[in-house]
Structure formats: structure tokens, C-alpha cells
Amino acid sequence: MEGGPRARDLYLQRPPEPVFGIQRSREESLFSVVGVPFDSTSSYRPGQRFAPREIRLASLELESNGYYVEGDIDRVPIADEGDVAAVPGSALLTLERVARVVEDLAREGKVPVVLGGEHLVTLGVLRGLAAAGLRPCVIVLDAHFDLRNDYLGERFSHATVFRRTVEELGLKLLYIGVRAYEKSEEVLASESGLIEYVPMGRLDIIGVEGAVLAARRFAGGCDRIYISIDMDFYDPAYAPGVGNPEPGGASSREGLALASQLGDRRVCGVDVVEVSPPYDPGGVTSILAAKTLQELLLSAWLRMGRDG
């Protein structure tokens, strides 16, 4: 790649409106937003390819202040790099493009902030970070494990993303909020040695504070942290527009409070995935996705000690 074009110059398409209305220069920015409009393995309610645009538009309507975090998002150095030119129908080519873009950004010291798209795109992000020499511990807010070996005949799917992550990259995972899975996934999660989880029933008992303590224990020995937020973590009453809704999830207050506590100086990447705008009446899921991202980025920035 040395001397040749950068992946982001080959594969990124600029957005009409940057997320939160913030567009710092590449030199000034720390957080680099990248959309991945891909949903070709979606198995129930597709449309995640429209989510990057809708999350950006929703973010423009939010006030800049944090809800649980004191501070303003407009002080955070964000540059919106646009969307990866996904390849419809080709998970492998799309993952390759995502990985190359993320590797470029990570090598420049940027923190990639990825707007999905379906959850499979997370594998491309983690591959890119690994190629740049970063091996984070991964915290996943999700209703599902996504640990199947294959799904509908596909090894690369939104339902297999973390099975491939464990096999290919050997990264440690902590799930918060899981409540829907097949038995083989539960067995793998219990026996792999790389996976911990706080099921939704447990979260109901220990609350947000208990989940935060679990996350801190999990990340105690980690040099880097990656946070992946599947919007089906939330109850469908708060986030109806997702690819695979599952009753019994977190409230918006619980999710925002948790996001505001997960920000950490070691964060090296973030994604928000699985918003499906065609199934999102009133755009409420996109709004909640944008607000969740706002809380997470603001808390990470403040804990990096960079504000002011």
C-alpha cells in the first residue's frame, strides 16, 4: 500500500451531512465516522443499508449536551469520512473493504466509529484493527450471541459474526443483554474460555451499575476496548426498527446510562448496527441509535482527559 492510494480514498463516499453536524479536519479529528450500508445477509427484516443515512439525519436533531454525561458533543473532535462503497450480495468483498479502510484509520491513530449496516460489518472492523496491530477486548450489547457456525448456509452472516471473530482473531468477548440464542451458542459461550456474558435476566437483577462493574472487571487487563452496540439490545418498545427484534430488552434510559459508563480512554473502536429504517415508525430507533452513540463518544472523550 505504501506509495499507492489509501483505502479510504478508494472506497469511501462522502456523506451529505456529517454525524452530529460536526466535521473537523482529518488532522484535528480523533474519531472517524464510517458508514457501512450493507444488509445482504439480513434474514428477517432487511433495510439496514439505509441506516447510516438515517442515523446521521437523526443526530442533527439532537441537542449537543450529554444526558448522563456532563459535556457537549460539539467539543468532541469528529470527522465523518462517509460510507464504504459496500458490494451488494458480497459479504466477503464488503468485509475486505471495511477492513482496509479501518486499518488505514487505525494506523493514523484514529478511533473508527462505524454506522451499520448489519452486524456482520463488525468482523471487517475487527479485522482492520488487527491488521493495524490492535487486539481489543470486545464488549457487545446485543439480544443475540451471533455465535452460530453457519446460518441459512452462510458462514459469513449477521448470525455468525462473533463465531468468526473468536475463530479468526481469538478476541475476548463480553455480552450484555443476551436473551435469544440456540443451545449450541450457549454451549460455546460457556465453554470457549474467551466469552463472558450478562444475560438480560441477570441484568434485570443487578441493574446498570452491576453491568458496568462486570464490564470493568472484564476489561481490567485489556490494553484496548472495542464496543459493539446492536440496537436489538433495546426492547422493541424503544427500538422497533431493527433487523431481529426480541422482546424483553433494555429501556432507553438503561441503555443510555450504560453507554455513558462504557466510554474509556482505551476505546479503539465503536459500532452501532442493525437499525432497519423501513421498520422504524417515526424514526425513533435511529434517534435512539444517535443518542446512544452521542453518550458513548462523549464519555470516552472525557475519560481520555482531552476536553478543554
C-alpha positions in Angstrom: 0.0 0.0 0.0 3.0 2.3 0.5 3.0 4.9 -2.2 -0.4 3.8 -3.5 -3.9 5.2 -2.9 -5.3 4.8 0.6 -8.3 2.5 1.0 -10.4 5.3 2.3 -9.7 7.3 -0.9 -10.7 4.2 -3.0 -13.8 3.0 -1.0 -15.3 6.0 0.9 -18.1 8.2 -0.4 -18.6 11.5 1.4 -21.9 12.0 3.3 -24.2 14.9 2.5 -24.5 15.7 6.2 -21.9 14.7 8.9 -23.0 13.0 12.0 -24.0 15.5 14.8 -23.2 18.2 12.2 -19.5 18.0 13.2 -16.8 17.9 10.6 -13.3 18.5 11.9 -10.4 18.2 9.6 -8.7 14.9 9.4 -5.7 16.4 11.2 -7.8 17.7 14.1 -10.1 14.7 14.5 -9.7 11.7 16.7 -13.0 9.9 16.0 -13.5 8.9 12.3 -17.1 8.0 11.4 -17.6 5.5 8.7 -20.9 4.2 7.4 -21.3 0.6 6.0 -24.6 0.4 4.1 -24.8 -3.4 3.9 -27.5 -5.8 4.7 -27.2 -8.7 2.2 -27.2 -11.4 4.9 -30.2 -10.0 6.8 -32.6 -12.9 7.5 -35.7 -11.3 8.8 -36.2 -7.5 8.4 -33.7 -6.1 5.9 -33.1 -2.4 5.3 -30.0 -1.9 7.5 -28.3 -0.5 4.4 -30.4 2.7 4.9 -29.3 3.2 8.5 -26.1 5.2 8.1 -28.0 8.0 6.4 -30.9 7.9 8.9 -28.7 7.8 11.9 -26.8 10.9 10.6 -30.0 12.7 9.9 -31.4 11.9 13.4 -28.2 13.0 15.0 -28.7 16.5 13.6 -31.8 17.0 15.6 -30.3 16.1 18.9 -29.2 18.8 21.4 -25.4 18.8 21.9 -25.5 18.1 25.7 -25.0 14.7 27.2 -27.9 13.1 29.1 -25.9 11.2 31.7 -22.5 12.7 30.8 -21.8 16.4 31.5 -20.4 17.9 28.3 -21.3 18.7 24.8 -20.7 16.5 21.7 -19.7 19.5 19.6 -16.5 19.7 21.5 -15.5 16.1 20.5 -13.1 16.0 17.5 -15.1 14.0 15.0 -14.6 13.7 11.2 -17.3 12.0 9.2 -15.4 10.1 6.4 -18.6 9.0 4.7 -19.8 5.5 3.7 -17.8 2.5 2.5 -18.8 1.5 -1.0 -20.4 -1.8 0.0 -20.8 -4.6 -2.6 -24.4 -5.8 -2.6 -24.6 -9.5 -2.3 -20.9 -10.0 -1.5 -20.1 -10.2 2.2 -16.5 -11.1 1.6 -15.7 -8.1 -0.6 -17.5 -5.7 1.6 -15.7 -7.0 4.7 -12.4 -6.6 2.8 -13.2 -3.0 2.0 -14.2 -2.3 5.6 -11.1 -3.9 7.0 -8.8 -1.9 4.7 -10.5 1.4 5.5 -10.3 0.7 9.2 -6.7 -0.4 9.1 -5.8 2.9 7.4 -7.6 4.9 10.0 -6.2 3.0 12.9 -2.7 3.3 11.7 -3.2 7.1 11.7 -4.2 7.0 15.3 -7.9 7.5 14.6 -10.8 5.7 16.5 -13.2 4.3 13.9 -16.9 4.8 14.7 -18.9 2.6 12.4 -22.5 3.0 11.5 -24.1 -0.2 10.2 -25.4 -1.9 8.4 -26.0 -5.4 9.7 -23.9 -6.8 12.5 -21.6 -8.8 10.1 -19.7 -5.5 9.4 -18.2 -5.7 12.9 -16.0 -8.5 11.6 -14.5 -6.3 9.0 -13.8 -3.6 11.6 -12.1 -6.0 13.9 -10.0 -7.4 11.1 -8.9 -3.9 10.2 -7.9 -3.2 13.8 -6.0 -6.5 14.0 -4.1 -5.6 10.8 -3.1 -2.3 12.4 -1.8 -4.2 15.4 -4.7 -3.7 17.8 -6.3 -6.6 19.6 -9.1 -5.2 21.7 -11.3 -6.9 24.2 -14.9 -6.6 22.8 -17.9 -5.5 24.7 -21.2 -6.4 22.9 -24.6 -5.0 23.7 -26.9 -7.5 21.9 -30.0 -9.6 22.3 -28.2 -12.4 20.5 -24.8 -14.2 20.7 -24.3 -14.3 16.9 -22.2 -17.4 17.5 -23.7 -19.8 15.0 -21.2 -21.7 12.8 -23.4 -21.0 9.8 -26.8 -19.6 9.1 -29.0 -20.3 6.1 -26.0 -22.0 4.5 -23.7 -19.0 5.0 -20.6 -18.9 7.2 -20.4 -15.1 7.0 -23.6 -13.7 8.3 -25.0 -11.4 10.9 -25.8 -14.6 13.0 -22.2 -15.9 12.8 -20.1 -12.7 13.2 -18.7 -13.5 16.6 -18.1 -17.1 15.9 -15.8 -16.0 13.1 -14.3 -13.3 15.4 -13.4 -15.9 18.0 -12.0 -18.4 15.4 -10.1 -15.9 13.3 -8.9 -13.4 15.9 -9.1 -15.0 19.3 -10.5 -11.9 20.9 -12.2 -11.9 24.3 -15.9 -11.1 24.3 -18.3 -9.8 26.9 -22.0 -9.8 26.0 -24.5 -7.7 27.9 -28.3 -8.2 27.5 -28.4 -11.5 25.6 -31.7 -13.2 25.7 -32.3 -15.2 22.4 -30.0 -18.0 21.2 -29.8 -21.6 20.2 -28.3 -24.2 22.5 -25.0 -24.6 20.6 -24.3 -20.9 21.0 -24.9 -21.0 24.8 -22.6 -24.0 25.0 -19.8 -22.2 23.1 -20.2 -19.1 25.2 -19.9 -21.2 28.3 -17.0 -23.4 27.3 -14.8 -21.3 25.0 -12.8 -19.6 27.7 -12.9 -16.3 25.7 -16.5 -15.4 26.3 -18.4 -13.9 29.3 -22.0 -12.8 29.3 -24.5 -11.0 31.4 -27.9 -12.3 30.2 -30.9 -9.9 30.2 -32.4 -11.8 33.2 -29.3 -11.2 35.2 -29.2 -7.5 34.1 -32.7 -7.1 35.4 -31.4 -8.2 38.9 -28.0 -6.4 39.0 -29.1 -3.3 37.1 -26.9 -0.9 35.1 -24.4 -0.5 38.0 -23.9 -4.2 38.1 -23.4 -4.4 34.4 -20.8 -1.6 34.5 -18.9 -3.5 37.2 -19.0 -6.6 35.1 -17.6 -4.7 32.1 -14.9 -3.1 34.2 -13.8 -6.5 35.6 -13.8 -7.9 32.1 -11.7 -5.1 30.7 -9.4 -4.8 33.7 -6.4 -6.5 31.9 -7.2 -5.2 28.4 -4.9 -2.8 26.6 -7.7 -1.8 24.2 -11.5 -1.9 24.2 -14.0 -2.2 21.3 -17.7 -1.6 21.9 -20.3 -3.0 19.5 -24.0 -2.0 20.0 -26.6 -4.0 18.2 -29.8 -1.9 18.6 -31.9 -5.0 19.3 -30.2 -4.8 22.8 -33.1 -2.4 23.4 -36.6 -3.6 23.9 -38.7 -3.2 20.7 -40.9 -0.7 22.6 -37.9 1.7 22.4 -36.2 0.4 19.3 -38.8 -1.2 17.0 -36.8 -0.7 13.8 -34.2 -3.4 14.0 -33.4 -6.5 11.9 -34.3 -9.1 14.5 -36.4 -7.6 17.4 -36.6 -9.5 20.6 -38.9 -8.7 23.5 -37.7 -8.1 27.0 -34.8 -5.8 26.2 -33.3 -2.7 27.9 -35.2 0.5 28.2 -33.8 3.6 26.6 -32.7 5.0 30.0 -30.9 1.8 30.9 -29.1 1.7 27.5 -28.1 5.3 27.6 -26.9 5.1 31.2 -24.9 2.0 30.3 -23.4 3.6 27.2 -22.4 6.7 29.3 -20.4 4.4 31.6 -18.7 2.3 29.0 -16.7 5.1 27.5 -13.0 4.6 28.3 -9.6 6.0 27.4 -8.7 2.6 25.9 -11.6 2.6 23.4 -10.1 2.0 19.9 -13.3 1.5 18.0 -17.1 1.6 18.2 -20.0 0.4 16.1 -23.8 0.8 16.2 -25.6 -1.7 14.0 -28.8 -3.4 12.9 -31.1 -0.3 12.6 -33.6 -1.1 9.8 -35.3 2.2 8.8 -38.1 0.6 6.8 -39.4 -0.9 10.1 -38.8 2.2 12.2 -42.0 4.2 12.6 -41.2 7.9 13.3 -37.5 7.2 13.1 -37.4 6.5 16.8 -34.8 3.8 16.5 -32.4 6.0 14.5 -32.9 8.7 17.1 -32.0 6.3 19.9 -29.0 5.0 18.0 -27.7 8.5 17.5 -28.3 9.4 21.2 -26.6 6.2 22.3 -23.6 7.0 20.2 -23.5 10.5 21.5 -23.4 9.4 25.1 -20.7 6.8 24.3 -18.4 9.1 22.4 -18.8 11.9 24.8 -18.0 9.7 27.8 -15.0 8.2 26.0 -13.6 11.6 25.1 -14.0 13.0 28.6 -12.3 9.9 30.1 -9.4 10.3 27.7 -8.9 13.6 29.5 -8.9 15.6 26.3 -11.8 18.0 26.9 -11.0 21.7 27.4 
